[in-house]
Amino acid sequence: MADPCAQFKDMKSYWDIPGMKAGVITGKVAWSLLQFCKAKGFALPSFNCTGSSSCNAVLEAAAKIGMPAYIQFSEGGAAFFAGKGLPNDKGKLQASILGACAGAHYVRNVAPAYGIPVLVHSDHCAKKLLPWFDGMLEYDEYFFSVKGEPLFSSHMLDLSEEPHEENIGICAVYLARMAKINCILEMEIGITGGVEDGVDNSGIAKDKLYSTPEEVWQVYETLAPISEKFTIAAAFGNVHGVYKAGNVVLRPELLGSFQDYAGKILQSSKPLNFVFHGGSGSEKRSIDEARTHGVVKMNVDTDTQWAYWEGIKKFYDDNELFLQGQLGNPKGLDKPNKSYYDPRKWNREAE
């Protein structure tokens, strides 16, 4: 098997990738960027966003360092984007579909102005949330029929709670559909612990937190004949959230063993493309080792949630006496406080 990353090893910049542009990228260009990441030994950060403010914060930060990034929406985050006042019926999840598509359109409209490539992604979709996935994919297909590319760069199916064979089988069905519109699939095997977006895996059995080489290979041999455009969120002790040191045992060396197992069969070096879930709070040495084993995307949510809140908290702490009413502050009882409680003020501090 030829090395899919070979053509990128001598490239000096991701801008040298054919078709690369500022704004949302999809299909071959997006996939080539992930292969460039693997060839260069780094992963793209992927941030969960819940509205235009958090999207802007990600885009601004990425632009400042001149690097691409992912913006991703969870099912709950997408519903929030559309508005919590909208109905979001079980089995329909219409607000989540609307919010995710609205978020993707928003990013498509503003991202080019920031001058960096962006991938738009949907996060964990469990089996009970498949109506959400179906709705987004239907709009991808419509968008493809008009624009020649999907609305989203990629989608994630998280069927890790289902039997292994069922997980892979459902992923194969969806990948065949996604391949027709050049959309990338991210799938998960093994379970990410902790709590995220209302899903509580904090009490999961320890052995479920670690995938095996055989499981990972089964994913590859099933999906690869359908499309090359898939990534694997294999479990190596990952946990959502931030926890006391020692409570989480990450074993990034397992990713290396998965690569070796598949590589021997395929006669290729690092044929797999991995995603690092539960990145918040992880030790740098674990992140650095994971990068050497073909991790091309790393999810960050809890750390940025705290950073967003901390900006607001600091603003409040610094201006508390100006935030107790519309009128009255240390400058006078009749002095207005509008310039302090204006949402643009403290939202900007959060960003």
NORVENNOR-V364344 format. One record per backbone hydrogen bond with DSSP energy under -1.0 kcal/mol. NH is the residue of the N-H (numbers start at 1). CO is the residue of the C=O. If there is no record, write none. Layout:
# NORVENNOR-V364344
NH	CO
NH	CO
This chain:
# NORVENNOR-V364344
6	3
8	5
11	8
16	13
17	14
20	17
23	116
25	118
30	26
31	27
32	28
33	29
34	30
35	31
36	32
37	33
38	34
39	35
40	36
41	37
42	37
44	296
46	298
47	70
48	300
49	72
55	51
56	52
57	53
58	54
59	55
60	56
61	57
62	58
63	59
64	60
65	61
67	62
69	117
70	45
71	119
72	47
73	121
78	74
79	75
80	76
81	77
82	78
83	79
86	83
92	89
93	89
97	93
98	94
99	95
100	96
101	97
102	98
103	99
104	100
105	101
106	102
107	103
108	104
109	105
110	106
111	107
113	110
114	111
115	112
118	23
119	69
121	71
123	73
129	126
130	127
132	129
133	129
134	130
135	131
136	132
137	133
138	134
139	135
140	136
141	137
142	138
143	139
144	140
145	141
146	142
147	143
148	144
153	120
154	120
155	184
156	122
157	186
158	125
162	159
167	163
168	164
169	165
170	166
171	167
172	168
173	169
174	170
175	171
176	172
177	173
178	174
179	175
181	178
182	179
183	178
184	153
185	229
186	155
187	231
188	157
189	233
191	208
193	238
196	199
199	196
201	194
204	201
208	205
209	206
210	207
211	235
216	212
217	213
218	214
219	215
220	216
221	217
222	218
223	219
224	220
226	223
227	223
230	228
231	185
232	273
233	187
234	232
235	189
237	209
240	193
247	244
251	236
254	251
255	252
257	253
258	254
259	255
260	256
261	257
262	258
263	259
264	260
265	261
266	262
267	263
268	263
274	294
275	232
276	297
279	299
282	279
287	283
288	284
289	285
290	286
291	287
293	290
294	291
295	290
296	274
298	44
299	276
300	46
305	301
306	302
307	303
308	304
309	305
310	306
311	307
312	308
313	309
314	310
315	311
316	312
317	313
318	314
319	315
322	319
323	320
328	335
329	332
332	329
335	332
337	326
340	337
341	337
342	338
345	342
346	342
347	343
348	344
349	345
350	346
351	347
